[in-house]
Amino acid sequence: MKFEKTITLTAYEVEYIDQRQPKPRTVHRETVVLDGDRLAALEGLGMRPTGYLTQQFERSGYTVATIRRGETINAHVDLSELWDKTRKEIELQQVVAAAARLGGGHNAEK
């Protein structure tokens, strides 16, 4: 049985400055993607996405120069397939972590 969900993703291009850098400071650009559920929650709190993103970047010590709303897309996700891929990725990470513990983190070839 297939369980699918359609999610809405909206991209925002954030330009920010790290005030801790010496002058002249570089303007950094980052694309942040928010899903429809997050946008609806922000609306319910009376916040705009730009205000939320500004708050998050400032909390990390950056000054936001501009935020531009980008493309919005709808993505169809097969939840069963996503579950299987995620579970396999977690199992792989656990195997790698166990191998690192057993090897003591040292390279056997010296």
N, C-alpha and C positions, 0 to 999 in steps of 0.2 A: 504494500500500500504506500502511495506517495503522499507526503504532506508538504505542501508548498506554501510559501508566503511571499508576498510582494512587499519590498521595503523601498522607501523613498530616500534617496541620498542627495544632499545638497552640499556643494563645495564652496568654500570661502577662501579667498586668497588674502592672507594676512601679511602685511609688511610691518616689521618691528625692528627696534634698535636696542642693542645692549648698552645701557648707559655706563656699564663698568669698563667698556673699551675706551682706550685713549682716542682723542680726536685725531683725524676725522673718523667718525664711526661708520661702520658698514650697515646698510639697510638689508636685513635678511628677509627672505620670502618663504612662506610655508603655506601649503594647502591643507586646510582642515576640513574634514567631511563630517557633517552632522546628519543623523538619520531623522526620519519623520517623527518618531516617538520622542526624541530629545527636543526637537523643535516644538512639538505640542506641549511638552512639559514646561519649556521656557515660557511659552505663551500663557499657560495656566498660572505661572508665577509673575506674569506681567513684565517679563524680560524680553528684550530683543536679542537675536543671535549675536549681533555685533557687540552689544554690551556684555554678554556672557563671555565671548571670546576675548574681549579686552580685559575683563576681570581675570581670566585664566592666565593670560600672558603676563599681566602685571604681577600676579601672585608669584610668577617665576622670575620676577626681577627685570622684565623687559618693558619698553615703552612702545605702544602700538602707534604706528604712523597712519596706516590706512587699512581698511577691510573692504574687500569687494566681493559681492555675491557672485558666484560662478554658476556653473551648469547644475541642473537638477535632473536626476535620472531615476527611473524605477527599475529595481533589480528583482528578478524572480529567483528565489532561493529554495532549493530542495532541502528541507530540514533533515531528512534521513541521511542524505549524502553528506551534508555538513557535519552531522553528528559523527558519522564514521570517520571522516577525515580528521576531525578534531581529536577524537579518541586515539587514532593511530599516531598523531603528532605528539600527544601527551605520553603515550607509551614509549615512543622513540626518545623523548626527552628524559624519561625515567631511566631508560637503558644507558643513555650517554652519561647521565649523572652517576649511576651505579658503577659504570666502568671507570669513570674519573676517580671515584672514591677508592675503588680497588687498586687502581694504578698509582694512587697517591698523588695524582696530578703531575707526575714526572714522566718525561719521555724515556721510553725503554732503550732507545737507540742513542748512545753517547759515544 
